[in-house]
Each structure stands twice: as structure tokens, then as C-alpha cells.
Amino acid sequence: MSSIAEKRTSETGRSPLLKVLDTLGMPALAMLLAFVGGAITIGITSGSAETVLTAYAGMINGAFFKTRGFSETLVAMTPYIWLGLGLAVGFKAGLFNIGVEGQFYIGAISAVWAGITFTGLPAIVSLPLGMLAGALGGAIWAGIPGILKAKTGAHEVITTMMMNYIAFRFAEYVVSDPLRDRKSTAVQTLRVSPTAELWSLWSIPERLADPLNALGVAIFFAVIALVIARWLLSSGNLAKRFATVSQKRLATWGIGLGFGVLVFFMLPPLTKAWWPFSDQYDRLHIGVIIGIAVAAAVWWLMYKTTLGFEMRTVGANPDAAKYAGINISRNIIVTMAISGALAGVAGTIEVLGVSICRCLPLFFSSGYGFDSIALALLAKNNPIGIVFGSFLFGAMRNGADLMELNSGVSKYIISLIQGLVLLFVAAPSMVRYLLRMRAARKPEEEAVLTRGWGA
């Protein structure tokens, strides 16, 4: 066993552990240098080193230790997950979808329209319908630049940025006239149907009292169990116990359905007996759970499916992909649609689960889409890395207010830190220069294998 490991290490030049450390090392150093840069800026502008400590202590306290601080960090983390995943899918295919902010808006508009139009439906239909509408809206909005790129060669950076401003003005029109709540003094849309609202965690015991809601949750967990079972039974020692394809299929469906039935009957009484989320003012919702599940699904899509392989191949070398028979135009359009769908769901979650009025107000987003560009690059477009990066960015956003209150330092210093992250991740040679690190030239780096950011 040891000889095999040594052979593998000698062939690649690095052990698997060193590869992981190398993957995590540069983003970690970029974050460290960004925080150091932020500290230097605070120190220079305030003229006091004590202010730096007060500011960062306030940020940490606001993000984790104040009342509902940790849960608010998770709330802020959720749109970052969806938007970061949308950007990562595009970047991996060599496409710069800079329009996720606009797709975020269109997804929110589509979800609100669905929640207002289709009333009287049970939550098992209404909530998925709202999320599907948001995903479809974002996919169409991103698909337009994708079609222009595939058919005319129009650069997606230009078209997606132009589509952003169209989305902003369109949202203002929708909120101000066709969907406006005329009875409200604020400029906002009508409230969505109560069954279309995204569930807060504190309300889950009450929600699961409805058998239809319990059935919807059971189906969700049954699908997850089915996917995990299929993965476990397709390789490894478990796969050897099932000789035929029909046996594996039967076992997979049996595990998925069995787990779903167990959840349907056991989860409602368990949540009634004990549930840790009892604060009705806590905004933490199920979107964060769905987001983590979707991050795993995007990883599977990108690295375990034919479509994902084609997308990554197009991003790495479109000429080689074309020579191999991959349809470049189709992959561009599909990739942009998937990217936009993920961004659209981010907007959907914000209006269905976070907005106080469960509607679309006139002043809606605060730059989540643009921040997510730095996030995706920080995570090197790895879906799992995006989850952890989203937690960090959510913590900074949530802790910024208390930082400003305690130290007097503007909360917009967070934007400076995120900008430095983008700078250092995009220019690793600068990090090596600042830290006096020598970059060893590796055999796999002899050729340029990418034409896009972070691919």
C-alpha cells in the first residue's frame, strides 16, 4: 500500500494532502493580505492602532456573538451561495457572466409575480412554483446574452452588463406600477401568497402539522437519499454486493423511498417534541439548507456528468472541444441559462424568505451579485469552496454594522477588503512577491489550459 502511495506521489510530484493545501493556500493568503490591507487603511485614516482592533472585534462580535448574530450571518450567506455557484458555472465554461445582479432582480420579479398570480395553492405546489419561476426568469435573462454570444459572437461581459441596467429599470417599473401595492405607503409590490413564502426555521413545526407540507419535505429528503444511495452503490465495496443493474436500481429506490416514508411519519412529531429554533424574530430560513444541497448538486454536475465535462472542456480549450465534436454554441447557451437560473433563485429566496413584507420593495438588492465575483474567484470556482467562502462573506456583511457602531469606521471598508481579495486572487504573483514566496514551476503548468478567470 505504501509503495503505491509513494509511486502516486512520485508521478504527480505532490501528495494528495499537499494538493489540498496548495488549493486552499492561495485563497487563505489572499484573505489574510486583504484583512491586513484593511487594517492598514483603518489605521491610516483613523490614526490609531486601537481603532483597528475595535473595528475587527466589532465585526466578529456582530457576525457571531450578538443576539441572532450567527443566524443573520447564515441569512446573508445564502444569496452568496447561489450567486457564487452561478458565477462558477460560467467561469468554468470560460464565460464571464457579470450580469448575475440583474438576473438576481429578474428572479425576484418572476417569483413575486408567481406568488401574487397563483393563489390558493398548497405550499407543496406554491413554493416550488415560485422558486421555479425565479429560476426560469434568471435563466431566460442570462440566456439572451448566451444566444448573442453563440450566434453573433457578442462578448458576454458587455451584454450581461447592459442587461443589468435593463433589469434595474424594469424592476423599478414593475414595483412602481403593475404589481404595486396601492394600499401601502411604501413603494413595493403586493405581498405573495402565504403558501408561497419560504419557511423560516422557527415555523417548521407548525408547517409540518399540515400533511401536504410534510409530504413535500419527505419528497425532498427522499430525493437526496436516492442520489446518495445511487452514488454509494455505483462504486466501492457496496457495489460488489449487487451483481446486476436491476438489483442496484431496486436497492437505490428502496433506500430513497424508505427514507422518505421515515421522514414523513417521524419528522413532524419529532419537531413538535423538540425544536431548537423557537425565536419568531429570527429570519433564518430553509434556503440555506437548500443552497448547501444545490452546491453539492452543482459539484456533481460539473465533475460527474457529461454536460459538466463538456462545459469544462469548452472553457479550457474551445478549439479542442470543437475538434472532439462538442457543440460549442449549445454549451454556451446552456451554461449561461444554468448560471442565470442559480442567480434567479438567489433573488427568489430574498423576496420569499428574507423581505419583511414578503414582497419586492423599490430598493431591493445591495450589491450581492458584484460581491460574488470576488467570492467565486476566492473559492477557485469550486462549489464546496463557495459554501465556505459565502459564510465568510456573509459574516463580514453581517458584522459590518456593529463594526461601524463600535469603532466609527465606515462599514464600506468591507467593500475595500473584498476588492483586495479580488486583486490578490486574480494576481497570485503579487501575493508571492509580498510574502517573498518562490513559485515552483510544475509540469502541469507548462501549458496554458484556460482562457477564462479561475478555470
N, C-alpha and C positions, 0 to 999 in steps of 0.2 A: 504493500500500500504506500509506504513512504517513498519507494523508488518511483512509483507512478507520479506521486505529487512532485517529486524532485524533477522528473522529466518534464512534467507540465510547466513547472516554474522555469526551467531552463529554456523551454521552447518559446515561452512568451516573454521571458526576461523579468517577469514580476509575478509574485504570488497573488491569488485572488484577494487576500486581505489588503495587500498593497494597492491593488487596483481600486478597491473600495475607498481606501484612504486617499488615493490620488483623486478620485472623483469628488469626494467631499472636501478635500483640502483647499482647492482654489476658491469655491464659494464661501467657505468659512473664513479664509483670509480676506476675501473681498468685503464681507460683512464687518470683520474686525477693523479693517482700514477705514471703512465708511463711518463707523462709530467713532474712531479716533479723529477722523476729519470733522465730524460733527462736534466733538468735544473741543477741538481747536477753534472752530468757528464760534462756539458759545463762549469760550474763554476770551477770545479776542474782542468780541462785541460787548461782553459784559464786564471785562476787565477783572474777573475774579475766577479763580480755580474752584472756589467753593460753589459757585453757581453751576458749574458743570456737574458736580456731584449731586447737588439738589435737583437739577433737571433730570438726570438719568434715574435718580432714586424715585422721583415723582412719576416718571414714565413706567417704571417697574411696578410701583405701588398701584397706579391706575389700571395697569393691564391685568394684574393678578390678585391683588390683596384688598382692594376697596370692595364695598358691597356690590355684588353682581359683576365684579370686575372680570373674573375669569370667563363667565358666561358671555359677557359682552365682547370679549376677545374672540370667542368662538363664533359669535354672530358676525363680527367684522371679517373673520377668516373665511366665511362661507362663499361670498361672491368672488373672493380672490381664487379659491379653488377652481370654480367653474371657468372664470376668465383666463386663469393661468393655463388650464387644460386646453381651452380653445386656442390660445396663442401657441402652445407647444405643438399641437397637431399641425398647425400651419407652418411653424418653423421647421418641423421635422421634414415636411414636404418641400422645403425651400420657398415658402410663401410668407410674406410679411403682412399678416392681417392686422394692420394698425387700426382697423375700424371696429374693434370689439366694444368700444364705448358706445358707438352708435347702435350696434347690434344689441347691446345691453338695453338701450332705450326702446328699441323696436320690440324686443322680447317682452318688456314690461307693458307696453301699449297693447300687444296682442293678448297677453294674459288677462289684463283688465277688461278688454273688450269681451273675451270669452266668459269671464266671471260675471259681467253685467248682463250679457245676452242670454246665456243658458242658465236660467234659474230653476229652482225646484228639483234639481237633480241630486241624488245621494252623493256623499263625499267620495265614494269609491269610483264614481264617474266624473264628478265635477272637478276634483283636484287634479287627477291625471289629465283631464281635458285642458285645464288651464296651463299646466306645465307643457303639454304637447303644443298648445297654441303659441306659447312663448318660444319654444324650440323651433317651431315651424317659421315663425316670424323672423327670428335671428338667422335661420338657415337661408331663407329667401333673400334677406338683406345682404348677407355675405355672398350668396350665390351669384348675385348680379355682377360684382367685380370679378368673381371666378369665371363667369361666362365671357366677360370682356377680355380677361387675361387669356383664356383658352382660344377664343375666336379671333380677336383683333391684336393681341399682344400688348394691350394696355397694362401698364405696370400697376400691380395691386396696391402699392403704397399710396399712389396718387388717388386712385379710385376709391379706396376704402376711407381715406381721409376726407374726400369730398362727400362720401356717403354719411360720414359722421355728422357734418353740419346740416345735411338734409334731415337726418334723424332728429337732431336737436330742435330744429324749427318745426318739424312735423309733430313732435311731442307737444310743443307749446300750443300748436293749433288744436290738437285733439283735446288737451286739457282745458283750453280756454273756450271751446265751442261745442263740438258734437257730443262729447262724453262728460261735459262739465256738470257738477252737482250744483244746480241753481239755488238750492236751499242753504248752501254753505257760504259763509263769509269769506273763506279761503278759496283760492283758485285751485281746484282739484277735481278729479273725476268722481263719478258716483262710486259708492262702495261696492265691492264684489259680493257675490252671494256668500253667505256664511259657510256653506258647504265647500266653497272653492278656496277658503283660506288655508294656508299652510299651518299645520298643527304646531302650537307651542308645546314644549316638553311637559310643562306643568298640567296641560289639559288632556294628556294622553289617557289617564284612567277614565275620565268622563267620555272621551271619544270612543274608547274601546267598548263602552257599555252598549253601543249600537252594534248589532251582529254584522251589519254590512261593512262597517269600518274595520271590525276585527277580521273579516274575510279579506279585505284589501291588504291589511298588514300581513296576514298569513300568506297571501299570494306573493307579496314582496320577498318575504323570508324564504319561501319555498323556491323561488327562482334563484336566490343566492345559494341556497343549499344544493340545488340541482347543478349549478355551474361548478361549485367547489367539488361536488361528487364526480362530475364528469372529468374534471382535471386530475383528481386523485386516482381515478380508475383507468386513466389513459396511459399512465406511466408508473414506474416503480414496482414495488413488491405487490401492491394490491392488484395491479393489472394482471399479474400472473395467475391470480386465483379465478379469473373469469376467462375461460378459454375462447368463447365466441363473442361476436359483436352483439348478438341479441341478449346474451347474459349481462354484458356491461350496460346495455341500454336499459334493461329491466331493473338492474341494481340502481342505476342513476336515477331513474324516475321514481323508484321506490323510496330512495332516500329523500328526494325533493318533496314528494307528496307526503311522506310520513312526517317530515319536519314541519311542513305547512299545517297539517292537521294538529300536530302537537302545539304549535303556536296559537292556532285558532281557539283551542279549548283551554290552554293553560295560561296564556298571557293576560287576558282580561282579569281573572281572579287574582293573579299574582300582583298586578299593578294596583288593584283595589286594596290588597292586603298591605303592600309596602311600595312606596314610590319616592325616590329621593328628591324629585323636583316638585316642590309644593308652593313656591313663590309665584303668585299670579302676576306679579310685575316683571318677572324675568322674561326676556324676549327670546331666549334660546329656543330654537325650533328644530324640526326634523330635517331641515335642509342640509345641516352639517353632516348628518349620518348618510343621507343620500349622496352628498358630494364625495365623501370618502369612498363609498361603494362605486361611484362613477369613475373616480380616479383609478381604481383597480381595473374597471372595465376598459378604460382608455389604454392603460398599460397592456392589457390583453389584446386589444385591437391593434396596437402599434407593433407588438413584438411576437404575437402568436397567430396572426391571421394573414391570409394572402393579401388582403386590401392594405393592411398596415405595412407589409413588406414592399408592396408596390409604391406606396406613398413615400416611404423612406428612401427607396431606390431613386424615385423621381427627384427627391430633394438632394440626394448625394451626387447623382450624375444623370441628368436627363437624357444625354446622348446614349449612354449605355442602356438606360431604361427603354428608350425607343428601339434600340437595336435588339433588345430582348423581347420585343413585342408588347410592351406595356403601353396602354393607351394614355398618353400624356394629358390630353385635353380632358378626358373623363376624370382622371385623378385630380387635376387642378380644381374642377368644379365640385367634385365630391368632398375633397379636403376642405375647401372654403365653406361648403354647406355644413359639414360637421363642426368646424370651428365656430361658425356663426350660431349654430344650434346650441352649443355649450354656453356661449356668451348670452344668448337669448334667455336661457334658463336662469342664468345669474340675475338678470333683471326681473324675471318672473318671481323668483324667491324673495327679492327685495320688496315687491309690492304685495305679494300674497302672505308673507310671513314676518316682515320687519316694519313696514309702514304702519304708523299708528292708526291711520284711517282705513287701512286695507284698501287703499286706492292709489292713484298716481297723482302726486302733488306737482305743482308747477316747477318747483325747484327740487329735483329728484336725486340725481347722482352727484357724487363729489370726486370724480376722477378715478374710480376703481379701475377702469379699463386701461388708462395710461400707466398707472402704478404697476399693473400686472405685466407689462412688458419687462420691467426690471425683474419681477418675480420669476417669470418663465426663464429668463437668461440665468438668473441666480441658481435655479434648480437644474440647469442644463437640459431643460425640456423633458426631464424625467417626471412622469406623473406622480410617483411616490414622493420625489423630492419636492414637487409643487405643494403637496399637502403640508409638509413641514415648513416650507417657505411661506405658505399662506398663513400659518399660525404665527410666524414671526412678524409678518407684515400686519396682520390683524392686531397683534399685541402693540406694535408701535402706533397704529392708528388709534386704538382704544386708549392707550396711555398718554397720548399727546395732550389732552385737555388738562389732566391733573398736573402734568409737567409744566404747562404754561401757568396754571394757577399757583403752583408752589414756588416756582423759580422766576416767573416773569419772562421766561424765554418763549418766543413765539412757537406755537405748535407746528408751524410750517417748516421748522427745522427738520421735521420728519421727511419732507419732500427733498431737502438737501441730502439727507442720508440715503434715501432711495436713489437719487441721482448719482451719488458717489458709488453706490452698489452697481448701477448700470455701467458706469465708467470703468470700474475695476474688473467687472466680469467680462466686459467687451474688450478690454485691453489687459490680458493676463501678463504681458511682458512688463507693463507698468508696475504690477504687484511684485513681480520678481525683482525689478530694479529697486523699488523702495525697500524691500526686505533683503536685498543682496542675495537672492536665490539664483543658483545656476540651473538653467533648464537643460536637462539631458535630452539629447536627440534620440528618439526611439524609432525603431524600424518602421512601425506602422504609421509614423508621422512623415515619412519621406514624401508621400504623395498628398496632394490636396484633394480631400474627398468630399468637400462640401462647397456649395455656392451660396449658402444662407447662414443666418445667425444661429449659433448654438447647435447646429445639426450634427 
